[in-house]
Amino acid sequence: MASSLARRREQQQRAARSRQIQQIARLVAFGAIVLLVLLVAANFLAPVFAPKASGITQSGNVRTVNIQAAMDGFDLTEIRARVGETVRVNLRSLDNEHHTDGAGKHQFAIDELGVNIIADPLSVNSGTFVATKAGTYPFYCDICCGGKANPTMNGKLIVEGA
């Protein structure tokens, strides 16, 4: 009888350990799913909360323009340069590939200067040109968001005399 009681107690302890292991496994699986959902959400929301990296810097005869584009437009709408300067444009697309209009790509184009830079979703692409003649040149994105007709997807490059 004592050995039967000991066996029963041992079976109960094994069953209790098995339930604990199952609970721990469920908690780990739940935690992994929550973590995965948070990582996916962070991937989609990161561009929205990313610090703005725009601005214009000068180093010698090279003017570097860091400009960002999203579905709501360019974050810089006026760029100034001087005749003879080399202008390097770093175009960053803040949109992901799931945007139905343009698939997250954005463009920085200036027809009169032969500039056509296209940034893939959530990435940066660069291009360089020389501002050879004074004047005001419109730049635009014609890939998405209503294209040239959308006032937020337009800006102007003002090239001033030397």
Phi and psi in radians as a Rosetta constraint file:
Dihedral C 1 N 2 CA 2 C 2 CIRCULARHARMONIC -1.128 0.35
Dihedral N 2 CA 2 C 2 N 3 CIRCULARHARMONIC -0.695 0.35
Dihedral C 2 N 3 CA 3 C 3 CIRCULARHARMONIC -1.231 0.35
Dihedral N 3 CA 3 C 3 N 4 CIRCULARHARMONIC -0.582 0.35
Dihedral C 3 N 4 CA 4 C 4 CIRCULARHARMONIC -1.149 0.35
Dihedral N 4 CA 4 C 4 N 5 CIRCULARHARMONIC -0.706 0.35
Dihedral C 4 N 5 CA 5 C 5 CIRCULARHARMONIC -1.149 0.35
Dihedral N 5 CA 5 C 5 N 6 CIRCULARHARMONIC -0.713 0.35
Dihedral C 5 N 6 CA 6 C 6 CIRCULARHARMONIC -1.137 0.35
Dihedral N 6 CA 6 C 6 N 7 CIRCULARHARMONIC -0.707 0.35
Dihedral C 6 N 7 CA 7 C 7 CIRCULARHARMONIC -1.123 0.35
Dihedral N 7 CA 7 C 7 N 8 CIRCULARHARMONIC -0.743 0.35
Dihedral C 7 N 8 CA 8 C 8 CIRCULARHARMONIC -1.100 0.35
Dihedral N 8 CA 8 C 8 N 9 CIRCULARHARMONIC -0.750 0.35
Dihedral C 8 N 9 CA 9 C 9 CIRCULARHARMONIC -1.114 0.35
Dihedral N 9 CA 9 C 9 N 10 CIRCULARHARMONIC -0.714 0.35
Dihedral C 9 N 10 CA 10 C 10 CIRCULARHARMONIC -1.122 0.35
Dihedral N 10 CA 10 C 10 N 11 CIRCULARHARMONIC -0.711 0.35
Dihedral C 10 N 11 CA 11 C 11 CIRCULARHARMONIC -1.112 0.35
Dihedral N 11 CA 11 C 11 N 12 CIRCULARHARMONIC -0.721 0.35
Dihedral C 11 N 12 CA 12 C 12 CIRCULARHARMONIC -1.120 0.35
Dihedral N 12 CA 12 C 12 N 13 CIRCULARHARMONIC -0.709 0.35
Dihedral C 12 N 13 CA 13 C 13 CIRCULARHARMONIC -1.144 0.35
Dihedral N 13 CA 13 C 13 N 14 CIRCULARHARMONIC -0.737 0.35
Dihedral C 13 N 14 CA 14 C 14 CIRCULARHARMONIC -1.081 0.35
Dihedral N 14 CA 14 C 14 N 15 CIRCULARHARMONIC -0.738 0.35
Dihedral C 14 N 15 CA 15 C 15 CIRCULARHARMONIC -1.116 0.35
Dihedral N 15 CA 15 C 15 N 16 CIRCULARHARMONIC -0.704 0.35
Dihedral C 15 N 16 CA 16 C 16 CIRCULARHARMONIC -1.130 0.35
Dihedral N 16 CA 16 C 16 N 17 CIRCULARHARMONIC -0.761 0.35
Dihedral C 16 N 17 CA 17 C 17 CIRCULARHARMONIC -1.093 0.35
Dihedral N 17 CA 17 C 17 N 18 CIRCULARHARMONIC -0.704 0.35
Dihedral C 17 N 18 CA 18 C 18 CIRCULARHARMONIC -1.089 0.35
Dihedral N 18 CA 18 C 18 N 19 CIRCULARHARMONIC -0.739 0.35
Dihedral C 18 N 19 CA 19 C 19 CIRCULARHARMONIC -1.118 0.35
Dihedral N 19 CA 19 C 19 N 20 CIRCULARHARMONIC -0.694 0.35
Dihedral C 19 N 20 CA 20 C 20 CIRCULARHARMONIC -1.117 0.35
Dihedral N 20 CA 20 C 20 N 21 CIRCULARHARMONIC -0.767 0.35
Dihedral C 20 N 21 CA 21 C 21 CIRCULARHARMONIC -1.082 0.35
Dihedral N 21 CA 21 C 21 N 22 CIRCULARHARMONIC -0.722 0.35
Dihedral C 21 N 22 CA 22 C 22 CIRCULARHARMONIC -1.110 0.35
Dihedral N 22 CA 22 C 22 N 23 CIRCULARHARMONIC -0.717 0.35
Dihedral C 22 N 23 CA 23 C 23 CIRCULARHARMONIC -1.100 0.35
Dihedral N 23 CA 23 C 23 N 24 CIRCULARHARMONIC -0.780 0.35
Dihedral C 23 N 24 CA 24 C 24 CIRCULARHARMONIC -1.096 0.35
Dihedral N 24 CA 24 C 24 N 25 CIRCULARHARMONIC -0.741 0.35
Dihedral C 24 N 25 CA 25 C 25 CIRCULARHARMONIC -1.079 0.35
Dihedral N 25 CA 25 C 25 N 26 CIRCULARHARMONIC -0.728 0.35
Dihedral C 25 N 26 CA 26 C 26 CIRCULARHARMONIC -1.101 0.35
Dihedral N 26 CA 26 C 26 N 27 CIRCULARHARMONIC -0.759 0.35
Dihedral C 26 N 27 CA 27 C 27 CIRCULARHARMONIC -1.101 0.35
Dihedral N 27 CA 27 C 27 N 28 CIRCULARHARMONIC -0.735 0.35
Dihedral C 27 N 28 CA 28 C 28 CIRCULARHARMONIC -1.111 0.35
Dihedral N 28 CA 28 C 28 N 29 CIRCULARHARMONIC -0.787 0.35
Dihedral C 28 N 29 CA 29 C 29 CIRCULARHARMONIC -1.085 0.35
Dihedral N 29 CA 29 C 29 N 30 CIRCULARHARMONIC -0.770 0.35
Dihedral C 29 N 30 CA 30 C 30 CIRCULARHARMONIC -1.082 0.35
Dihedral N 30 CA 30 C 30 N 31 CIRCULARHARMONIC -0.774 0.35
Dihedral C 30 N 31 CA 31 C 31 CIRCULARHARMONIC -1.067 0.35
Dihedral N 31 CA 31 C 31 N 32 CIRCULARHARMONIC -0.710 0.35
Dihedral C 31 N 32 CA 32 C 32 CIRCULARHARMONIC -1.131 0.35
Dihedral N 32 CA 32 C 32 N 33 CIRCULARHARMONIC -0.711 0.35
Dihedral C 32 N 33 CA 33 C 33 CIRCULARHARMONIC -1.140 0.35
Dihedral N 33 CA 33 C 33 N 34 CIRCULARHARMONIC -0.780 0.35
Dihedral C 33 N 34 CA 34 C 34 CIRCULARHARMONIC -1.065 0.35
Dihedral N 34 CA 34 C 34 N 35 CIRCULARHARMONIC -0.771 0.35
Dihedral C 34 N 35 CA 35 C 35 CIRCULARHARMONIC -1.069 0.35
Dihedral N 35 CA 35 C 35 N 36 CIRCULARHARMONIC -0.758 0.35
Dihedral C 35 N 36 CA 36 C 36 CIRCULARHARMONIC -1.080 0.35
Dihedral N 36 CA 36 C 36 N 37 CIRCULARHARMONIC -0.781 0.35
Dihedral C 36 N 37 CA 37 C 37 CIRCULARHARMONIC -1.070 0.35
Dihedral N 37 CA 37 C 37 N 38 CIRCULARHARMONIC -0.755 0.35
Dihedral C 37 N 38 CA 38 C 38 CIRCULARHARMONIC -1.123 0.35
Dihedral N 38 CA 38 C 38 N 39 CIRCULARHARMONIC -0.692 0.35
Dihedral C 38 N 39 CA 39 C 39 CIRCULARHARMONIC -1.144 0.35
Dihedral N 39 CA 39 C 39 N 40 CIRCULARHARMONIC -0.722 0.35
Dihedral C 39 N 40 CA 40 C 40 CIRCULARHARMONIC -1.124 0.35
Dihedral N 40 CA 40 C 40 N 41 CIRCULARHARMONIC -0.771 0.35
Dihedral C 40 N 41 CA 41 C 41 CIRCULARHARMONIC -1.091 0.35
Dihedral N 41 CA 41 C 41 N 42 CIRCULARHARMONIC -0.726 0.35
Dihedral C 41 N 42 CA 42 C 42 CIRCULARHARMONIC -1.094 0.35
Dihedral N 42 CA 42 C 42 N 43 CIRCULARHARMONIC -0.648 0.35
Dihedral C 42 N 43 CA 43 C 43 CIRCULARHARMONIC -1.085 0.35
Dihedral N 43 CA 43 C 43 N 44 CIRCULARHARMONIC -0.694 0.35
Dihedral C 43 N 44 CA 44 C 44 CIRCULARHARMONIC -1.364 0.35
Dihedral N 44 CA 44 C 44 N 45 CIRCULARHARMONIC -0.559 0.35
Dihedral C 44 N 45 CA 45 C 45 CIRCULARHARMONIC -1.623 0.35
Dihedral N 45 CA 45 C 45 N 46 CIRCULARHARMONIC -0.250 0.35
Dihedral C 45 N 46 CA 46 C 46 CIRCULARHARMONIC -0.931 0.35
Dihedral N 46 CA 46 C 46 N 47 CIRCULARHARMONIC -0.794 0.35
Dihedral C 46 N 47 CA 47 C 47 CIRCULARHARMONIC -1.091 0.35
Dihedral N 47 CA 47 C 47 N 48 CIRCULARHARMONIC -0.529 0.35
Dihedral C 47 N 48 CA 48 C 48 CIRCULARHARMONIC -1.167 0.35
Dihedral N 48 CA 48 C 48 N 49 CIRCULARHARMONIC -0.668 0.35
Dihedral C 48 N 49 CA 49 C 49 CIRCULARHARMONIC -1.763 0.35
Dihedral N 49 CA 49 C 49 N 50 CIRCULARHARMONIC 0.012 0.35
Dihedral C 49 N 50 CA 50 C 50 CIRCULARHARMONIC -1.157 0.35
Dihedral N 50 CA 50 C 50 N 51 CIRCULARHARMONIC 2.480 0.35
Dihedral C 50 N 51 CA 51 C 51 CIRCULARHARMONIC -1.140 0.35
Dihedral N 51 CA 51 C 51 N 52 CIRCULARHARMONIC 2.527 0.35
Dihedral C 51 N 52 CA 52 C 52 CIRCULARHARMONIC -1.180 0.35
Dihedral N 52 CA 52 C 52 N 53 CIRCULARHARMONIC 2.276 0.35
Dihedral C 52 N 53 CA 53 C 53 CIRCULARHARMONIC -1.941 0.35
Dihedral N 53 CA 53 C 53 N 54 CIRCULARHARMONIC 0.408 0.35
Dihedral C 53 N 54 CA 54 C 54 CIRCULARHARMONIC -1.468 0.35
Dihedral N 54 CA 54 C 54 N 55 CIRCULARHARMONIC 2.869 0.35
Dihedral C 54 N 55 CA 55 C 55 CIRCULARHARMONIC 2.517 0.35
Dihedral N 55 CA 55 C 55 N 56 CIRCULARHARMONIC 2.992 0.35
Dihedral C 55 N 56 CA 56 C 56 CIRCULARHARMONIC -2.175 0.35
Dihedral N 56 CA 56 C 56 N 57 CIRCULARHARMONIC 2.274 0.35
Dihedral C 56 N 57 CA 57 C 57 CIRCULARHARMONIC -2.198 0.35
Dihedral N 57 CA 57 C 57 N 58 CIRCULARHARMONIC 2.768 0.35
Dihedral C 57 N 58 CA 58 C 58 CIRCULARHARMONIC -2.191 0.35
Dihedral N 58 CA 58 C 58 N 59 CIRCULARHARMONIC 2.305 0.35
Dihedral C 58 N 59 CA 59 C 59 CIRCULARHARMONIC -2.422 0.35
Dihedral N 59 CA 59 C 59 N 60 CIRCULARHARMONIC 1.802 0.35
Dihedral C 59 N 60 CA 60 C 60 CIRCULARHARMONIC 1.136 0.35
Dihedral N 60 CA 60 C 60 N 61 CIRCULARHARMONIC -2.186 0.35
Dihedral C 60 N 61 CA 61 C 61 CIRCULARHARMONIC -1.702 0.35
Dihedral N 61 CA 61 C 61 N 62 CIRCULARHARMONIC 0.271 0.35
Dihedral C 61 N 62 CA 62 C 62 CIRCULARHARMONIC -1.988 0.35
Dihedral N 62 CA 62 C 62 N 63 CIRCULARHARMONIC 2.128 0.35
Dihedral C 62 N 63 CA 63 C 63 CIRCULARHARMONIC -1.771 0.35
Dihedral N 63 CA 63 C 63 N 64 CIRCULARHARMONIC 2.104 0.35
Dihedral C 63 N 64 CA 64 C 64 CIRCULARHARMONIC -1.790 0.35
Dihedral N 64 CA 64 C 64 N 65 CIRCULARHARMONIC 2.191 0.35
Dihedral C 64 N 65 CA 65 C 65 CIRCULARHARMONIC -1.955 0.35
Dihedral N 65 CA 65 C 65 N 66 CIRCULARHARMONIC 2.019 0.35
Dihedral C 65 N 66 CA 66 C 66 CIRCULARHARMONIC -1.762 0.35
Dihedral N 66 CA 66 C 66 N 67 CIRCULARHARMONIC 1.951 0.35
Dihedral C 66 N 67 CA 67 C 67 CIRCULARHARMONIC -2.230 0.35
Dihedral N 67 CA 67 C 67 N 68 CIRCULARHARMONIC 2.464 0.35
Dihedral C 67 N 68 CA 68 C 68 CIRCULARHARMONIC -2.016 0.35
Dihedral N 68 CA 68 C 68 N 69 CIRCULARHARMONIC 2.510 0.35
Dihedral C 68 N 69 CA 69 C 69 CIRCULARHARMONIC -2.229 0.35
Dihedral N 69 CA 69 C 69 N 70 CIRCULARHARMONIC 2.433 0.35
Dihedral C 69 N 70 CA 70 C 70 CIRCULARHARMONIC -2.503 0.35
Dihedral N 70 CA 70 C 70 N 71 CIRCULARHARMONIC 3.141 0.35
Dihedral C 70 N 71 CA 71 C 71 CIRCULARHARMONIC -1.029 0.35
Dihedral N 71 CA 71 C 71 N 72 CIRCULARHARMONIC -0.393 0.35
Dihedral C 71 N 72 CA 72 C 72 CIRCULARHARMONIC -1.650 0.35
Dihedral N 72 CA 72 C 72 N 73 CIRCULARHARMONIC 0.098 0.35
Dihedral C 72 N 73 CA 73 C 73 CIRCULARHARMONIC 2.095 0.35
Dihedral N 73 CA 73 C 73 N 74 CIRCULARHARMONIC -3.022 0.35
Dihedral C 73 N 74 CA 74 C 74 CIRCULARHARMONIC -1.422 0.35
Dihedral N 74 CA 74 C 74 N 75 CIRCULARHARMONIC 2.600 0.35
Dihedral C 74 N 75 CA 75 C 75 CIRCULARHARMONIC -1.570 0.35
Dihedral N 75 CA 75 C 75 N 76 CIRCULARHARMONIC -0.184 0.35
Dihedral C 75 N 76 CA 76 C 76 CIRCULARHARMONIC -2.104 0.35
Dihedral N 76 CA 76 C 76 N 77 CIRCULARHARMONIC 2.285 0.35
Dihedral C 76 N 77 CA 77 C 77 CIRCULARHARMONIC -2.020 0.35
Dihedral N 77 CA 77 C 77 N 78 CIRCULARHARMONIC -0.087 0.35
Dihedral C 77 N 78 CA 78 C 78 CIRCULARHARMONIC -2.442 0.35
Dihedral N 78 CA 78 C 78 N 79 CIRCULARHARMONIC 2.247 0.35
Dihedral C 78 N 79 CA 79 C 79 CIRCULARHARMONIC -2.216 0.35
Dihedral N 79 CA 79 C 79 N 80 CIRCULARHARMONIC 2.376 0.35
Dihedral C 79 N 80 CA 80 C 80 CIRCULARHARMONIC -2.035 0.35
Dihedral N 80 CA 80 C 80 N 81 CIRCULARHARMONIC 2.479 0.35
Dihedral C 80 N 81 CA 81 C 81 CIRCULARHARMONIC -2.545 0.35
Dihedral N 81 CA 81 C 81 N 82 CIRCULARHARMONIC 2.958 0.35
Dihedral C 81 N 82 CA 82 C 82 CIRCULARHARMONIC -1.978 0.35
Dihedral N 82 CA 82 C 82 N 83 CIRCULARHARMONIC 2.641 0.35
Dihedral C 82 N 83 CA 83 C 83 CIRCULARHARMONIC -0.976 0.35
Dihedral N 83 CA 83 C 83 N 84 CIRCULARHARMONIC 2.331 0.35
Dihedral C 83 N 84 CA 84 C 84 CIRCULARHARMONIC 1.615 0.35
Dihedral N 84 CA 84 C 84 N 85 CIRCULARHARMONIC -0.235 0.35
Dihedral C 84 N 85 CA 85 C 85 CIRCULARHARMONIC -1.306 0.35
Dihedral N 85 CA 85 C 85 N 86 CIRCULARHARMONIC 2.569 0.35
Dihedral C 85 N 86 CA 86 C 86 CIRCULARHARMONIC -1.528 0.35
Dihedral N 86 CA 86 C 86 N 87 CIRCULARHARMONIC 2.266 0.35
Dihedral C 86 N 87 CA 87 C 87 CIRCULARHARMONIC -1.958 0.35
Dihedral N 87 CA 87 C 87 N 88 CIRCULARHARMONIC 2.135 0.35
Dihedral C 87 N 88 CA 88 C 88 CIRCULARHARMONIC -1.882 0.35
Dihedral N 88 CA 88 C 88 N 89 CIRCULARHARMONIC 2.116 0.35
Dihedral C 88 N 89 CA 89 C 89 CIRCULARHARMONIC -1.861 0.35
Dihedral N 89 CA 89 C 89 N 90 CIRCULARHARMONIC 2.161 0.35
Dihedral C 89 N 90 CA 90 C 90 CIRCULARHARMONIC -1.866 0.35
Dihedral N 90 CA 90 C 90 N 91 CIRCULARHARMONIC 1.803 0.35
Dihedral C 90 N 91 CA 91 C 91 CIRCULARHARMONIC -1.667 0.35
Dihedral N 91 CA 91 C 91 N 92 CIRCULARHARMONIC 2.154 0.35
Dihedral C 91 N 92 CA 92 C 92 CIRCULARHARMONIC -1.949 0.35
Dihedral N 92 CA 92 C 92 N 93 CIRCULARHARMONIC 2.208 0.35
Dihedral C 92 N 93 CA 93 C 93 CIRCULARHARMONIC -1.589 0.35
Dihedral N 93 CA 93 C 93 N 94 CIRCULARHARMONIC 2.162 0.35
Dihedral C 93 N 94 CA 94 C 94 CIRCULARHARMONIC -1.584 0.35
Dihedral N 94 CA 94 C 94 N 95 CIRCULARHARMONIC -0.078 0.35
Dihedral C 94 N 95 CA 95 C 95 CIRCULARHARMONIC -1.662 0.35
Dihedral N 95 CA 95 C 95 N 96 CIRCULARHARMONIC 2.644 0.35
Dihedral C 95 N 96 CA 96 C 96 CIRCULARHARMONIC -1.658 0.35
Dihedral N 96 CA 96 C 96 N 97 CIRCULARHARMONIC 3.021 0.35
Dihedral C 96 N 97 CA 97 C 97 CIRCULARHARMONIC -1.209 0.35
Dihedral N 97 CA 97 C 97 N 98 CIRCULARHARMONIC -0.128 0.35
Dihedral C 97 N 98 CA 98 C 98 CIRCULARHARMONIC -1.523 0.35
Dihedral N 98 CA 98 C 98 N 99 CIRCULARHARMONIC 0.000 0.35
Dihedral C 98 N 99 CA 99 C 99 CIRCULARHARMONIC -1.218 0.35
Dihedral N 99 CA 99 C 99 N 100 CIRCULARHARMONIC 2.281 0.35
Dihedral C 99 N 100 CA 100 C 100 CIRCULARHARMONIC -1.291 0.35
Dihedral N 100 CA 100 C 100 N 101 CIRCULARHARMONIC -0.415 0.35
Dihedral C 100 N 101 CA 101 C 101 CIRCULARHARMONIC -1.788 0.35
Dihedral N 101 CA 101 C 101 N 102 CIRCULARHARMONIC 1.712 0.35
Dihedral C 101 N 102 CA 102 C 102 CIRCULARHARMONIC 1.634 0.35
Dihedral N 102 CA 102 C 102 N 103 CIRCULARHARMONIC -0.079 0.35
Dihedral C 102 N 103 CA 103 C 103 CIRCULARHARMONIC 0.960 0.35
Dihedral N 103 CA 103 C 103 N 104 CIRCULARHARMONIC 0.518 0.35
Dihedral C 103 N 104 CA 104 C 104 CIRCULARHARMONIC 1.510 0.35
Dihedral N 104 CA 104 C 104 N 105 CIRCULARHARMONIC -0.067 0.35
Dihedral C 104 N 105 CA 105 C 105 CIRCULARHARMONIC -1.438 0.35
Dihedral N 105 CA 105 C 105 N 106 CIRCULARHARMONIC 2.643 0.35
Dihedral C 105 N 106 CA 106 C 106 CIRCULARHARMONIC -2.402 0.35
Dihedral N 106 CA 106 C 106 N 107 CIRCULARHARMONIC 2.789 0.35
Dihedral C 106 N 107 CA 107 C 107 CIRCULARHARMONIC -2.276 0.35
Dihedral N 107 CA 107 C 107 N 108 CIRCULARHARMONIC 2.578 0.35
Dihedral C 107 N 108 CA 108 C 108 CIRCULARHARMONIC -2.175 0.35
Dihedral N 108 CA 108 C 108 N 109 CIRCULARHARMONIC 1.876 0.35
Dihedral C 108 N 109 CA 109 C 109 CIRCULARHARMONIC -2.231 0.35
Dihedral N 109 CA 109 C 109 N 110 CIRCULARHARMONIC 2.429 0.35
Dihedral C 109 N 110 CA 110 C 110 CIRCULARHARMONIC -2.286 0.35
Dihedral N 110 CA 110 C 110 N 111 CIRCULARHARMONIC 1.813 0.35
Dihedral C 110 N 111 CA 111 C 111 CIRCULARHARMONIC -1.020 0.35
Dihedral N 111 CA 111 C 111 N 112 CIRCULARHARMONIC -0.826 0.35
Dihedral C 111 N 112 CA 112 C 112 CIRCULARHARMONIC -1.095 0.35
Dihedral N 112 CA 112 C 112 N 113 CIRCULARHARMONIC -0.406 0.35
Dihedral C 112 N 113 CA 113 C 113 CIRCULARHARMONIC -1.892 0.35
Dihedral N 113 CA 113 C 113 N 114 CIRCULARHARMONIC 0.062 0.35
Dihedral C 113 N 114 CA 114 C 114 CIRCULARHARMONIC 1.180 0.35
Dihedral N 114 CA 114 C 114 N 115 CIRCULARHARMONIC 0.521 0.35
Dihedral C 114 N 115 CA 115 C 115 CIRCULARHARMONIC -1.663 0.35
Dihedral N 115 CA 115 C 115 N 116 CIRCULARHARMONIC 2.256 0.35
Dihedral C 115 N 116 CA 116 C 116 CIRCULARHARMONIC -2.631 0.35
Dihedral N 116 CA 116 C 116 N 117 CIRCULARHARMONIC 1.653 0.35
Dihedral C 116 N 117 CA 117 C 117 CIRCULARHARMONIC -1.937 0.35
Dihedral N 117 CA 117 C 117 N 118 CIRCULARHARMONIC 2.264 0.35
Dihedral C 117 N 118 CA 118 C 118 CIRCULARHARMONIC -2.142 0.35
Dihedral N 118 CA 118 C 118 N 119 CIRCULARHARMONIC 2.186 0.35
Dihedral C 118 N 119 CA 119 C 119 CIRCULARHARMONIC -1.799 0.35
Dihedral N 119 CA 119 C 119 N 120 CIRCULARHARMONIC 2.268 0.35
Dihedral C 119 N 120 CA 120 C 120 CIRCULARHARMONIC -1.225 0.35
Dihedral N 120 CA 120 C 120 N 121 CIRCULARHARMONIC 2.906 0.35
Dihedral C 120 N 121 CA 121 C 121 CIRCULARHARMONIC -0.941 0.35
Dihedral N 121 CA 121 C 121 N 122 CIRCULARHARMONIC 2.375 0.35
Dihedral C 121 N 122 CA 122 C 122 CIRCULARHARMONIC 0.889 0.35
Dihedral N 122 CA 122 C 122 N 123 CIRCULARHARMONIC 0.690 0.35
Dihedral C 122 N 123 CA 123 C 123 CIRCULARHARMONIC -2.567 0.35
Dihedral N 123 CA 123 C 123 N 124 CIRCULARHARMONIC 3.088 0.35
Dihedral C 123 N 124 CA 124 C 124 CIRCULARHARMONIC -2.117 0.35
Dihedral N 124 CA 124 C 124 N 125 CIRCULARHARMONIC 2.446 0.35
Dihedral C 124 N 125 CA 125 C 125 CIRCULARHARMONIC -2.321 0.35
Dihedral N 125 CA 125 C 125 N 126 CIRCULARHARMONIC 2.555 0.35
Dihedral C 125 N 126 CA 126 C 126 CIRCULARHARMONIC -2.149 0.35
Dihedral N 126 CA 126 C 126 N 127 CIRCULARHARMONIC 2.696 0.35
Dihedral C 126 N 127 CA 127 C 127 CIRCULARHARMONIC -2.643 0.35
Dihedral N 127 CA 127 C 127 N 128 CIRCULARHARMONIC 2.741 0.35
Dihedral C 127 N 128 CA 128 C 128 CIRCULARHARMONIC -2.295 0.35
Dihedral N 128 CA 128 C 128 N 129 CIRCULARHARMONIC 2.483 0.35
Dihedral C 128 N 129 CA 129 C 129 CIRCULARHARMONIC -2.601 0.35
Dihedral N 129 CA 129 C 129 N 130 CIRCULARHARMONIC 2.899 0.35
Dihedral C 129 N 130 CA 130 C 130 CIRCULARHARMONIC -1.920 0.35
Dihedral N 130 CA 130 C 130 N 131 CIRCULARHARMONIC 2.273 0.35
Dihedral C 130 N 131 CA 131 C 131 CIRCULARHARMONIC -1.392 0.35
Dihedral N 131 CA 131 C 131 N 132 CIRCULARHARMONIC 1.749 0.35
Dihedral C 131 N 132 CA 132 C 132 CIRCULARHARMONIC -1.654 0.35
Dihedral N 132 CA 132 C 132 N 133 CIRCULARHARMONIC -0.314 0.35
Dihedral C 132 N 133 CA 133 C 133 CIRCULARHARMONIC -2.465 0.35
Dihedral N 133 CA 133 C 133 N 134 CIRCULARHARMONIC 2.370 0.35
Dihedral C 133 N 134 CA 134 C 134 CIRCULARHARMONIC -1.100 0.35
Dihedral N 134 CA 134 C 134 N 135 CIRCULARHARMONIC 2.583 0.35
Dihedral C 134 N 135 CA 135 C 135 CIRCULARHARMONIC 2.662 0.35
Dihedral N 135 CA 135 C 135 N 136 CIRCULARHARMONIC 3.114 0.35
Dihedral C 135 N 136 CA 136 C 136 CIRCULARHARMONIC -1.959 0.35
Dihedral N 136 CA 136 C 136 N 137 CIRCULARHARMONIC 2.187 0.35
Dihedral C 136 N 137 CA 137 C 137 CIRCULARHARMONIC -2.113 0.35
Dihedral N 137 CA 137 C 137 N 138 CIRCULARHARMONIC 2.142 0.35
Dihedral C 137 N 138 CA 138 C 138 CIRCULARHARMONIC -1.280 0.35
Dihedral N 138 CA 138 C 138 N 139 CIRCULARHARMONIC 2.428 0.35
Dihedral C 138 N 139 CA 139 C 139 CIRCULARHARMONIC -2.036 0.35
Dihedral N 139 CA 139 C 139 N 140 CIRCULARHARMONIC 2.741 0.35
Dihedral C 139 N 140 CA 140 C 140 CIRCULARHARMONIC -2.774 0.35
Dihedral N 140 CA 140 C 140 N 141 CIRCULARHARMONIC 2.937 0.35
Dihedral C 140 N 141 CA 141 C 141 CIRCULARHARMONIC -2.069 0.35
Dihedral N 141 CA 141 C 141 N 142 CIRCULARHARMONIC 2.173 0.35
Dihedral C 141 N 142 CA 142 C 142 CIRCULARHARMONIC -2.007 0.35
Dihedral N 142 CA 142 C 142 N 143 CIRCULARHARMONIC 0.279 0.35
Dihedral C 142 N 143 CA 143 C 143 CIRCULARHARMONIC -1.523 0.35
Dihedral N 143 CA 143 C 143 N 144 CIRCULARHARMONIC -0.635 0.35
Dihedral C 143 N 144 CA 144 C 144 CIRCULARHARMONIC -2.540 0.35
Dihedral N 144 CA 144 C 144 N 145 CIRCULARHARMONIC -3.042 0.35
Dihedral C 144 N 145 CA 145 C 145 CIRCULARHARMONIC 1.038 0.35
Dihedral N 145 CA 145 C 145 N 146 CIRCULARHARMONIC 0.482 0.35
Dihedral C 145 N 146 CA 146 C 146 CIRCULARHARMONIC 1.570 0.35
Dihedral N 146 CA 146 C 146 N 147 CIRCULARHARMONIC -0.051 0.35
Dihedral C 146 N 147 CA 147 C 147 CIRCULARHARMONIC 1.041 0.35
Dihedral N 147 CA 147 C 147 N 148 CIRCULARHARMONIC -2.520 0.35
Dihedral C 147 N 148 CA 148 C 148 CIRCULARHARMONIC -0.971 0.35
Dihedral N 148 CA 148 C 148 N 149 CIRCULARHARMONIC -0.517 0.35
Dihedral C 148 N 149 CA 149 C 149 CIRCULARHARMONIC -1.269 0.35
Dihedral N 149 CA 149 C 149 N 150 CIRCULARHARMONIC -0.304 0.35
Dihedral C 149 N 150 CA 150 C 150 CIRCULARHARMONIC -1.459 0.35
Dihedral N 150 CA 150 C 150 N 151 CIRCULARHARMONIC 2.056 0.35
Dihedral C 150 N 151 CA 151 C 151 CIRCULARHARMONIC -1.114 0.35
Dihedral N 151 CA 151 C 151 N 152 CIRCULARHARMONIC -0.379 0.35
Dihedral C 151 N 152 CA 152 C 152 CIRCULARHARMONIC -1.428 0.35
Dihedral N 152 CA 152 C 152 N 153 CIRCULARHARMONIC -0.236 0.35
Dihedral C 152 N 153 CA 153 C 153 CIRCULARHARMONIC -1.790 0.35
Dihedral N 153 CA 153 C 153 N 154 CIRCULARHARMONIC 0.506 0.35
Dihedral C 153 N 154 CA 154 C 154 CIRCULARHARMONIC -2.355 0.35
Dihedral N 154 CA 154 C 154 N 155 CIRCULARHARMONIC 2.777 0.35
Dihedral C 154 N 155 CA 155 C 155 CIRCULARHARMONIC -2.871 0.35
Dihedral N 155 CA 155 C 155 N 156 CIRCULARHARMONIC -2.988 0.35
Dihedral C 155 N 156 CA 156 C 156 CIRCULARHARMONIC -2.449 0.35
Dihedral N 156 CA 156 C 156 N 157 CIRCULARHARMONIC 2.470 0.35
Dihedral C 156 N 157 CA 157 C 157 CIRCULARHARMONIC -1.768 0.35
Dihedral N 157 CA 157 C 157 N 158 CIRCULARHARMONIC 2.124 0.35
Dihedral C 157 N 158 CA 158 C 158 CIRCULARHARMONIC -1.852 0.35
Dihedral N 158 CA 158 C 158 N 159 CIRCULARHARMONIC 1.997 0.35
Dihedral C 158 N 159 CA 159 C 159 CIRCULARHARMONIC -1.785 0.35
Dihedral N 159 CA 159 C 159 N 160 CIRCULARHARMONIC 2.063 0.35
Dihedral C 159 N 160 CA 160 C 160 CIRCULARHARMONIC -1.735 0.35
Dihedral N 160 CA 160 C 160 N 161 CIRCULARHARMONIC 2.658 0.35
Dihedral C 160 N 161 CA 161 C 161 CIRCULARHARMONIC -1.040 0.35
Dihedral N 161 CA 161 C 161 N 162 CIRCULARHARMONIC 2.746 0.35
